[in-house]
Amino acid sequence: MSRSLWESTTHLDVDSLLADPKTHIIVCCGSGGVGKTTTAAALGVRAAEAGRRTVVLTIDPARRLAQSLGLSELDNTPAPIPGIDASTGGSLDAMMLDMKRTFDEVVIAHSEPGRAQAILDNPFYQALSSSFAGTQEYMAMEKLGQLHHQSQSEAVWDLIIVDTPPSRSALDFLDAPKRLGAFLDGRLIRILAAPARAGGRAYVRLLTASLGVFSNVLNKIVGAQVLTDLQTFVASFDALFGGFRERADQTYQLLAAPGTAFVVVAAPEPDALREASYFVERLESEGMPLAGLVLNRVAPVRLPDLSPDQASAGAERLRASDPPEDSTEALTAALLELHADRMRESERQHHLADRFVAANPRVAVTSVTALAQDVHDLVGLREVGQLMASGTFTEG
């Protein structure tokens, strides 16, 4: 099989990326289900045991990740990971984003106590902070900004690794600030906020002019109490709008700054690699620092001198001799057929990888051979990290 494109592409040097003291943030991104969370955790373990003081921010609520890191659970506060080899001076903390709690913390930190409680108790805020489209992505960026500020002011960590949310589109994370701005600039929000911003008699005039007929219509549709709750929420929340936008812009600039590296994660499947190509194009168009691609769950190759067709033909010849089921010939035939299937799968994956490399020749790439079982402890995460560092289609 031809592997020329794959073998000739630039190798993503994971160890150099992790060891570089100028690398302060690594963002693992890609479509859902490709192993972003495991990749982020494995990078965190490898960085910590190479001497970096590392914190991993994960968005994946799966309990198995916490267990693989030696904890019963993860929450919104970074917790030290036991079992890390700290002989090189490194350390590893990990946390799982709690979207609602992060939103609450922002409100409490940037509002007077009375106003903060009014916002927290408002039913529209409770809905917004729990389920509004894009809130998870924005809160991930908010938490990243908090961790970066803490790392700078307290020197707690020198490397932050972010596992981006499992969104329908890998671009949602980058789009979060713009989507938040579009929401805050929306006509409904501006109309509802205008009276509160005006104050005094102007409040009454604007309330009458801007909301007269509009409020009557909304009253009929959603009810007077619902509209009152919405207006109260916007009036209370209005003072925070500018801060949200400012911090979103600051975090977006941080992502584009030297010291940040994006690692795109994909599986050797058409949809995942198509999404990865789209993300690479987006990162390049916006000047975001792309480190490279991690291709996960690659089929291992066995007996490289034997083609799939040769293996299948050999299996057929052995079966044609009608050997007993427990004979050596029958076992060999089964193994040859298994090898043929795995080789065909490997050829398919190489073909997909070559197509990605052809479309993105400047992107450094590494791969992780599919393991026999799911990662469930630090040993497994270390193995994933080692495979990323070696970075080739490994022969099993």
Disulfide bonds with the S-S distance in Angstrom:
none
